[in-house]
Amino acid sequence: METITAIQRNYNGEIINFVTSEGRVISYRKALLDVEQGLIQGLQTVQDTNGALSLMPELEQSFDDYPNLF
């Protein structure tokens, strides 16, 4: 099973892509789908008050400890 090894942020600091342990660079939306399907471990989906889904690390408070892709 894959895990997330790095992230890529846009100029606003928002995560736009993830790098997996298999070397894939996937979009945030693709990561959401893969986590929901059980293809990526170590992340969980959370729903905000507006009903939108987002990703959070299971063991960390945020993605700040993940290295940046670039």
Legacy VTK file of the C-alpha trace (Angstrom):
# vtk DataFile Version 3.0
C-alpha trace
ASCII
DATASET POLYDATA
POINTS 70 float
0.000 0.000 0.000
1.237 3.470 -0.856
1.987 6.316 1.535
2.579 10.027 1.020
6.239 11.050 1.002
6.130 14.713 -0.105
3.754 17.533 -1.015
3.617 20.406 -3.471
2.046 23.725 -2.513
0.872 26.586 -4.699
1.871 30.217 -4.155
-0.931 30.569 -1.544
0.490 27.688 0.494
-2.343 25.300 -0.411
-1.453 21.691 -1.153
-2.037 20.936 -4.825
-0.132 17.653 -5.344
1.214 14.725 -3.376
4.150 12.403 -4.064
3.539 8.776 -3.152
5.959 6.089 -2.031
5.615 4.592 -5.529
6.887 7.846 -7.066
3.525 8.974 -8.422
2.715 12.681 -8.376
-1.040 12.919 -7.871
-3.444 15.808 -7.503
-5.251 16.592 -4.273
-8.502 15.292 -5.773
-6.872 12.019 -6.889
-5.390 11.607 -3.404
-8.863 12.047 -1.900
-10.214 9.307 -4.157
-7.291 6.966 -3.450
-7.616 7.437 0.321
-11.362 6.755 0.182
-10.680 3.575 -1.841
-8.066 2.427 0.659
-5.158 2.691 -1.794
-3.130 5.153 0.307
-2.476 4.692 3.996
-1.521 7.259 6.607
-4.145 9.821 5.569
-7.755 10.295 6.522
-10.584 12.303 5.025
-12.357 14.867 7.183
-15.506 16.812 6.407
-15.703 20.529 7.188
-18.837 22.397 8.262
-19.721 23.080 4.610
-19.572 19.376 3.755
-16.340 19.589 1.746
-13.855 16.745 2.185
-10.207 17.387 2.910
-7.179 15.281 3.778
-5.339 15.123 7.082
-2.431 12.940 8.167
-3.529 10.237 10.617
-0.591 10.653 13.004
0.366 14.327 12.524
-1.486 17.582 13.165
-0.732 18.918 9.675
1.304 18.399 6.519
3.998 20.838 7.721
6.454 18.006 8.474
6.274 16.601 4.938
9.037 17.679 2.534
8.150 19.869 -0.429
8.298 18.410 -3.927
10.175 21.452 -5.265
LINES 1 71
70 0 1 2 3 4 5 6 7 8 9 10 11 12 13 14 15 16 17 18 19 20 21 22 23 24 25 26 27 28 29 30 31 32 33 34 35 36 37 38 39 40 41 42 43 44 45 46 47 48 49 50 51 52 53 54 55 56 57 58 59 60 61 62 63 64 65 66 67 68 69
